[in-house]
């Protein structure tokens, strides 16, 4: 049975990295967790030196170079940590991080200093986290993240979802996961049953390139969808992966065709050793503008930036509206033509 590859020597033996790169990649793996599942390994085109799937998951010596603007906690989770495993940035929702483990470790991860490092919450810490949620009636939504909550055993996941389902003031349970895309065999009937609740449950999968939506990945998402659980998608804008209009269009169309609604396109965060993945904001805006009028509204995600320091997530897409109510408005259409609003008499 194929296993998840975690060591540079294993990646080299599988033909995924050159044998001569093993010493350098061992240094990367000593600092940042590495894991490549059989599903991901099978999706990599080893004949393509610029393969967009490989770029996301295979370690690179470039990760050991930290740019001056990069930081260990780029979106300020620590600023808003209120209890074990709890990040409370917005009044009406909290992050609950029961595990630090993931099925795979993305090379651009904004939590790369934490994920894969030690265990997640022990039973006492999880109890404290759940008590924090129970004690605040303003909390409307709990977002299970981590790490990846879908790496938990179905029994443990069922207990957590059940505990959240029993919180009277909580209305929405959301789970952020890479598992259906990168390790679809984990999405068993037992795991899907563990997600059932009386409250609204949403699963948000992470995919960045159309080729990640393999038949097995689509089937895993379909098992969740067919259980009546909506599936959304978040993606990260990544140089060399999806930073062209054609690549983004293919990804977004593939998601919607699989009944998955694109939700967020994240500007890549300032995590250590990730400069090789980041576009500029101007490039991201141009890409988003290229999608307007080119693909259905169902395919349009919100292009967002997490403001460094814990200040929250904001949309940073292109502008189409200029002016004010006094002087009047000018609107730019998808073709770049401008129009007055209300329409001016000719």
VENCORKA-V307532 format. One record per backbone hydrogen bond with DSSP energy under -0.5 kcal/mol. NH is the residue of the N-H (numbers start at 1). CO is the residue of the C=O. E is the energy in kcal/mol with one decimal. If there is no record, write none. Layout:
BEGIN
nh->NH co->CO e->E
nh->NH co->CO e->E
END
This chain:
BEGIN
nh->5 co->36 e->-2.8
nh->11 co->7 e->-2.0
nh->12 co->8 e->-2.4
nh->13 co->9 e->-2.4
nh->14 co->10 e->-1.6
nh->15 co->12 e->-1.7
nh->16 co->11 e->-2.7
nh->17 co->11 e->-0.8
nh->21 co->18 e->-1.6
nh->22 co->19 e->-1.5
nh->25 co->21 e->-2.5
nh->26 co->22 e->-2.3
nh->27 co->23 e->-1.1
nh->28 co->24 e->-1.3
nh->29 co->25 e->-2.8
nh->30 co->26 e->-1.5
nh->31 co->27 e->-0.7
nh->31 co->28 e->-1.3
nh->32 co->28 e->-3.1
nh->33 co->115 e->-0.5
nh->36 co->5 e->-2.1
nh->40 co->182 e->-0.6
nh->41 co->37 e->-2.7
nh->42 co->38 e->-2.2
nh->43 co->39 e->-1.0
nh->43 co->40 e->-0.6
nh->44 co->40 e->-0.8
nh->44 co->41 e->-0.8
nh->46 co->44 e->-1.0
nh->48 co->45 e->-1.9
nh->49 co->47 e->-0.7
nh->51 co->48 e->-1.7
nh->55 co->51 e->-2.1
nh->56 co->52 e->-0.7
nh->56 co->53 e->-0.7
nh->57 co->53 e->-1.1
nh->57 co->54 e->-0.6
nh->58 co->54 e->-2.9
nh->63 co->60 e->-2.0
nh->64 co->61 e->-1.9
nh->65 co->62 e->-1.5
nh->66 co->64 e->-0.7
nh->67 co->65 e->-0.6
nh->70 co->67 e->-1.6
nh->71 co->270 e->-2.9
nh->74 co->71 e->-0.6
nh->74 co->110 e->-0.5
nh->76 co->73 e->-1.3
nh->80 co->76 e->-0.8
nh->80 co->77 e->-1.1
nh->81 co->78 e->-1.2
nh->82 co->86 e->-1.3
nh->83 co->86 e->-0.8
nh->86 co->83 e->-2.4
nh->87 co->95 e->-1.8
nh->88 co->80 e->-2.8
nh->89 co->87 e->-0.6
nh->90 co->93 e->-0.7
nh->93 co->90 e->-1.3
nh->94 co->141 e->-1.9
nh->95 co->87 e->-2.9
nh->96 co->143 e->-2.9
nh->97 co->85 e->-2.8
nh->98 co->96 e->-0.7
nh->98 co->145 e->-0.5
nh->99 co->145 e->-0.6
nh->105 co->35 e->-1.2
nh->106 co->104 e->-0.6
nh->107 co->56 e->-2.7
nh->109 co->106 e->-1.4
nh->112 co->109 e->-1.1
nh->114 co->111 e->-2.2
nh->115 co->111 e->-2.7
nh->116 co->100 e->-2.8
nh->117 co->114 e->-1.8
nh->118 co->116 e->-0.8
nh->121 co->98 e->-1.9
nh->126 co->122 e->-2.8
nh->127 co->123 e->-2.0
nh->128 co->124 e->-1.9
nh->129 co->125 e->-2.4
nh->130 co->126 e->-2.6
nh->131 co->127 e->-2.3
nh->132 co->128 e->-2.0
nh->133 co->129 e->-1.7
nh->134 co->130 e->-2.5
nh->135 co->131 e->-1.8
nh->136 co->132 e->-0.6
nh->136 co->133 e->-1.0
nh->137 co->135 e->-0.7
nh->139 co->136 e->-1.8
nh->140 co->92 e->-2.5
nh->140 co->138 e->-0.7
nh->141 co->92 e->-1.7
nh->142 co->172 e->-2.3
nh->143 co->94 e->-2.8
nh->144 co->142 e->-0.6
nh->144 co->174 e->-3.5
nh->145 co->96 e->-2.3
nh->145 co->143 e->-0.6
nh->147 co->101 e->-0.5
nh->148 co->101 e->-3.0
nh->149 co->176 e->-0.7
nh->151 co->148 e->-2.0
nh->152 co->149 e->-1.5
nh->157 co->153 e->-2.7
nh->158 co->154 e->-2.8
nh->159 co->155 e->-1.8
nh->160 co->156 e->-2.0
nh->161 co->157 e->-2.8
nh->162 co->158 e->-2.6
nh->163 co->159 e->-2.2
nh->164 co->160 e->-2.3
nh->165 co->161 e->-2.6
nh->166 co->162 e->-1.2
nh->167 co->164 e->-1.6
nh->168 co->166 e->-0.7
nh->170 co->167 e->-0.8
nh->171 co->140 e->-2.5
nh->172 co->140 e->-1.9
nh->173 co->200 e->-3.0
nh->174 co->142 e->-2.9
nh->175 co->202 e->-2.3
nh->176 co->144 e->-2.7
nh->177 co->204 e->-2.6
nh->181 co->178 e->-1.1
nh->182 co->178 e->-2.9
nh->183 co->179 e->-2.8
nh->186 co->183 e->-2.2
nh->187 co->184 e->-1.6
nh->188 co->186 e->-2.3
nh->192 co->188 e->-2.4
nh->193 co->189 e->-2.4
nh->194 co->190 e->-1.5
nh->195 co->191 e->-0.6
nh->195 co->192 e->-1.2
nh->196 co->193 e->-1.3
nh->200 co->171 e->-1.6
nh->202 co->173 e->-2.4
nh->203 co->230 e->-2.4
nh->204 co->175 e->-3.3
nh->205 co->203 e->-0.6
nh->205 co->232 e->-2.7
nh->206 co->177 e->-1.3
nh->207 co->205 e->-0.6
nh->207 co->234 e->-1.3
nh->212 co->209 e->-2.0
nh->213 co->210 e->-1.5
nh->214 co->212 e->-2.1
nh->218 co->214 e->-2.7
nh->219 co->215 e->-2.1
nh->220 co->216 e->-2.2
nh->221 co->217 e->-2.3
nh->222 co->218 e->-2.3
nh->223 co->219 e->-1.8
nh->224 co->220 e->-1.3
nh->225 co->221 e->-2.8
nh->226 co->222 e->-3.1
nh->227 co->223 e->-0.5
nh->227 co->224 e->-0.9
nh->228 co->225 e->-2.1
nh->229 co->224 e->-1.6
nh->230 co->201 e->-0.7
nh->230 co->228 e->-0.6
nh->232 co->203 e->-2.6
nh->233 co->261 e->-2.1
nh->234 co->205 e->-2.7
nh->235 co->264 e->-2.4
nh->237 co->266 e->-3.0
nh->238 co->236 e->-0.6
nh->239 co->277 e->-3.2
nh->241 co->238 e->-1.9
nh->242 co->238 e->-2.0
nh->243 co->238 e->-0.6
nh->248 co->244 e->-2.5
nh->249 co->245 e->-2.7
nh->250 co->246 e->-2.4
nh->251 co->247 e->-2.1
nh->252 co->248 e->-2.8
nh->253 co->249 e->-2.6
nh->254 co->250 e->-2.2
nh->255 co->251 e->-2.3
nh->256 co->252 e->-2.2
nh->257 co->253 e->-2.5
nh->258 co->254 e->-1.1
nh->258 co->255 e->-0.7
nh->259 co->256 e->-2.0
nh->260 co->255 e->-2.5
nh->261 co->231 e->-1.6
nh->261 co->259 e->-0.5
nh->262 co->260 e->-0.6
nh->262 co->298 e->-0.6
nh->263 co->233 e->-3.3
nh->264 co->233 e->-1.1
nh->265 co->302 e->-2.8
nh->266 co->235 e->-3.4
nh->266 co->264 e->-0.5
nh->267 co->304 e->-2.9
nh->268 co->237 e->-0.6
nh->271 co->269 e->-1.4
nh->274 co->271 e->-1.3
nh->277 co->274 e->-2.1
nh->278 co->274 e->-0.7
nh->278 co->275 e->-0.9
nh->284 co->280 e->-2.0
nh->285 co->281 e->-2.5
nh->286 co->282 e->-2.3
nh->287 co->283 e->-2.2
nh->288 co->284 e->-2.4
nh->289 co->285 e->-2.5
nh->290 co->286 e->-1.9
nh->291 co->287 e->-0.9
nh->291 co->288 e->-0.7
nh->292 co->288 e->-1.0
nh->292 co->289 e->-0.5
nh->293 co->295 e->-0.6
nh->294 co->291 e->-1.5
nh->295 co->291 e->-2.0
nh->299 co->296 e->-1.7
nh->300 co->297 e->-1.4
nh->301 co->299 e->-0.7
nh->302 co->263 e->-2.2
nh->303 co->301 e->-0.5
nh->304 co->265 e->-2.3
nh->304 co->302 e->-0.7
nh->305 co->314 e->-2.5
nh->307 co->305 e->-0.8
nh->307 co->312 e->-2.9
nh->309 co->74 e->-0.6
nh->310 co->307 e->-1.0
nh->311 co->307 e->-1.3
nh->312 co->307 e->-0.5
nh->314 co->305 e->-2.4
nh->316 co->303 e->-2.7
nh->322 co->330 e->-2.5
nh->324 co->328 e->-1.4
nh->328 co->324 e->-1.9
nh->329 co->341 e->-1.9
nh->330 co->322 e->-2.9
nh->331 co->339 e->-3.3
nh->332 co->320 e->-2.6
nh->333 co->337 e->-2.9
nh->336 co->333 e->-2.4
nh->339 co->331 e->-2.2
nh->341 co->329 e->-2.2
END
